[in-house]
Every structure is written in structure tokens, then in C-alpha cells.
Amino acid sequence: MSVAAYRRREPSKEVVHRVITANLRTFIELAERRGRGLPTYVKRDFGSFLDCGDLTKGFARVHCPKCSLDAVVAFS
């Protein structure tokens, strides 16, 4: 039986993450200039999306006693 190796996701390397990171501030400012702004939940959810997978925002250290794998898993 083969076992798949654990590989940590790195969302910050994905295109969608990079596009949102590069343009979110401008998007929010444009919405505010037009007088409407964005709902609080939209700003919160974009922020949560950008934090997802970021080890500096929190993680769990895991250990498998069977195979001795040690890894950190970022909170999502």
C-alpha cells in the first residue's frame, strides 16, 4: 500500500491570492469613493481568505507515531 506524502498548501503562491492581495485596497477605496463602500462581511471575508494557510496566523503541529512524520498545518 502506498502512502501519499503530506504537502502543505501555500495559497499565497496561487494566482487568485496574488490578484486579491495586489488589488484589494484599491477595490475597497473605489467602492468607498462611489459612496456605497463594501459591506463589512465582504471585507472580513476577503481578509479571512488572505489569512488562510498563513503560518503566521496560526498553526497546529502534528506528529504521526506510526511513520514519525512531523508537520505544521496552517489554520484555514
Secondary structure, DSSP 8 states (H G I E B T S, - for coil): ----------GGGSHHHHHHHHHHHHHHHHHHHTT----HHHHHHHHHHHHTT-GGG-EEEEEETTTTEEEEEE--
